[in-house]
């Protein structure tokens, strides 16, 4: 079985795959001070509850945008699962796509993993919107090559910045207001953030399509993707497991190239 690890700025997702089937998926907050042993005890306990044994895991793959987590995650794979993890972005790891940028080494591993999965499961050209700590727009051409994109502050980050920078504005929960015109401070903040983000999505998608010069399919992923999927016609597909499915596909491609 395969252990897939998606290490983001806010959360780390761990998943166990047996072939195509996801046997278990768990989420932890990203904390660079957690040791491999702390993560290992937590993860193996959750696997046991799910009826999974760590001895049955014989391979691992990691994608991380937090360099400080890599030592603990690699040690976790070696110590608790007796395998050397495949790390997206390291030399020798085949992605099966070209990164058509001036400095390809700067692209986040999660964005490349999403590009691999999107090209495999959806028709290109594509725009992938990932609602994470940052909201990213990634462009994949019809051949599956990564063409670049845009990075915007995530909606939670925007809310925190608004609260922190304005003394009289409270911290508010994300929600879809019934009205655009707020009649009090909290509804006005919710409207500005939510409908402002909907406008950002629609505007960015329209501009990317115009610049790319052809029709494009839009796929959304990330925790807040369902909320925005319901609010705009700019998104055609919702895929909550896009990154994990990309990790599974990258592992397969590299397993095929091993001697």
N, C-alpha and C positions, 0 to 999 in steps of 0.2 A: 504494500500500500504506500501511497505518496502523502507526505506532509507538505502542504503548501502554506507559505507564510507571506502575508501582504502587510508590510510594516509602513504605516503612514504617520503623518505628523500628529494626529489626534488618537488614532486607534491602531492596534495590530489585530489582524484577523488570521486565525489558524484554522485550517481545514484538512480533513483526512479524505483522500480519494481512494476508492477501490475500482480501478478502471474509470469508467465515466461517472460512476455513482459517488456522490458526496455522502460519506458516512457520518460526518459530524462537522460542525462549524462553530467556533467560539471567538469572542471578541474581548480584547483587553485594552485598557487605556495605555497609550505610549508613555513609558517612564524609563528614561535612559539609565536610571540608577538601579533598576531591577536586575538581579543577577540571573545567570543561566539556571541556577538551581531553583530560584524562586519561580521563574517561569515554568521550569520543568515539573516541579511538584504540582503547581496549579493546573497545568495542561494535562498531565497524566491522570490526575484525579477526575477531571472532566471526561477524559476518554474512558475511564473505568465506568463512570456512570452511564455512558453511552454504550457500554459493552464492548469497547475496543481495547486491544492490548498494544502497548508500545512496541513489543517484540515483533508485531506484524508489520510495522512500518520499516521499509527497507530503502526508502529514497526520500529526498527532501529538496525543495526549491524555495528560494527566498527572493523577494523583491522589496527593497527598502529605500525610502527617501530620507531616512534618518541615519547618517553614518555612525553615530554614537551607539546605535542598537546592534550593529553588525557583529561585534565580538560576542555579545551574549547570545544572539540568535545562532551563530555558527557553533558556539560551544554547546548550546542546547541540542542541536542536531547530532553532534559528535558524541556527547556524553550520554544522552537519554535515548537516542534512536540509532546509535552506532552507524551513522552514515555521514558522508561528506556532502554538504548541501551544494546544489547548483545555485549560483548567485547571478541574477540578471544584471548585466552591465560589466561583469568581469570578463577578462580575455578568454577566448575560446568558447564562450556561450553563444550558440546560434539562435538568432531570433527569427530568421527567415524573412526579413524585410530590410530595406535600405532606409537610412535616416538622412533625408535630403536637407540637411542644415549646414550652416557654416561651422558650427561647433557641436557636433553630435554628442560629444561626451557630456554636455550640460543637460541633456533631456532626462527628466526623472524616470526612474525604472517603471513606476506605475503607469506612466503615459505610454511607454513602449509596450508594456504588457497588454494594456487596453487596446492598443492598435492591432496587436496580433489577434486577439480574440474577436474584435469587431470585423476584421477582414475575413476571418474564418466563418463567422456565423451570419454576416449581413452583406448585402451587395454594395459595392463601392461605386463611386467615391463616397466617403463618409465624413461626418462630423461626430466626434464623441465628446459629450459633455459630462464631466465628472464633478459631482457636487460633494467636495470634501472640505478640508481646511481652506484650501483655495478652490475656486471654481475654474476648471480648465476646459478649453475648447481645443480639440486636437483634430487635425485634418489628415485623412488617409486617402491616397488616390486609388484608382481602380485596380492597380497591381499590388496593393497592400503596402506601399511605401509610406513612411511617416514624413509628412510635408511641413510640419510646424503647427503653430496654433497661437492661443492667447491664454494668459493667466490673469484671473481677477480675484479680488478678495472674496473668501467664502462668506456665505450669509451670516453664519454665527460670528465670524470675525468682524463683519461689518456692524452687527448689533453690539458687540462688546466695545468696539471703537466708539460708537455713537454714545454709549452709556459712559465710557471713561472720559471722553473729551468734553461732554456737555454736562455741567453740574446739575441741572434741573431735569435731565432726562433719565428715567428709570431703566433698569434692565427688564426687557420684555421677552416673552416667549414668541417663537416663530409660529405664525398662523396665517390662514388665508382670510382676510377681512371681507365681509360681505359688501362693503362700500369702499370706493377709492378715497372719497372725501371723509377723513376722520373727524369726528365731532368732539374728541378729547385727545389728550396727549398720547396715551397708549395706543388707541386705534390709529392715530395719525402716524405714529412710528411703525406700527405693524403694516400699515398700508404702504408707506414709503419704502420699507425694506422688501416686502413681498412683491407688490406690483412693480416696484422699481427693478427687482430682479427679473420678473417676467419680461419687462421691457428690455432689459439687458440681454436676455436670452434671445428674444425675437430679433433685436437689432443686430447682435453679433452674428447670429445664424444668417440673416439676410446679407450682411456685409461680406461674410466669408464666401457664401455662394456666389455673390456678384463678382468677387475678386477671383475665385477659382474658375468661374466661367462655365459651370455645368450643373445640372441637378445633382443634389446630394441627399443621402439618407442620414437622418440624425438619430443617434442612439444616446440615451442618458443612463448614467449609473451613479452610485453614491447614495448615502442615507436619505437625503432630502429630495432625490429625484422623483419619487412618486407624487409628492406635493405639487411640483412644478409641471409634471407630465399632465396633470388634470387641468392645469390652468392655461395651457397654450397648445396650439396646433403645430408649433414649430418642431416638436419632438415626435418622431414616429414610433420609436421602440424604447421600452424600459427594460434594462437588464441589470438586476441587482448583483448578479454573480459574475459580471464581465471580467473583472480582474482575476478572480480565482480560476475561471475557465481559460484565461490567457496563460496563467502559470501552468496549468495542466497541459496545454498545447505546447508551450515552450519546452517543458520537460520531455514530452514525447519526441519533439524534433531533435533534441540533443541525445536522447536515448538511441534514436535511429542512427546517429552519426558515430556512436561509440564503436570501437573495433570489437 
